[in-house]
Amino acid sequence: MPHPLAYDTSPAAEARQIAFFQQRTPTERLGISCELTAFAFVYSRAAVRRLHPHLDPLAQERRFAQLAYGPAHADRLLQAPTIEGS
């Protein structure tokens, strides 16, 4: 039996997930991927704010950017985002 794609997911659940995505059009799969990425970014930024409440919004955003994209990208941020959307 091949190794599971996700070690924290049962083989039966993984098979259902794969079947779900195989039944979707490429456009639907792209939309789902974009929604999941937006979800991850929103909650990652919220975690940075929760873990670093002493930092101002720009410093919080730089911390997030450092974790997500690396220090070179974080250093280029000049202002924090004014809105966060999907």
DAZIZI-V122869 format. One line per field, one symbol per residue. ss: DSSP state (a for helix, b for strand, c for the rest). phi: phi as a letter, one per 20 degrees, with the letter a starting at -180 (. if undefined). A space follows every 10 residues. Layout:
# DAZIZI-V122869
ss = ???
phi = ???
This chain:
# DAZIZI-V122869
ss = cccccccccc aaaaaaaaaa aacccaaaaa aaaaaaaaaa aaaaaaaaaa acccccaaaa aaaaaaaaac aaaaaccccc cccccc
phi = .ffffcfdcf gffffffffg ffeefgffff ffffffffgf fgffffffff fcffefgfff fffffffeco fffffefdbf feccce
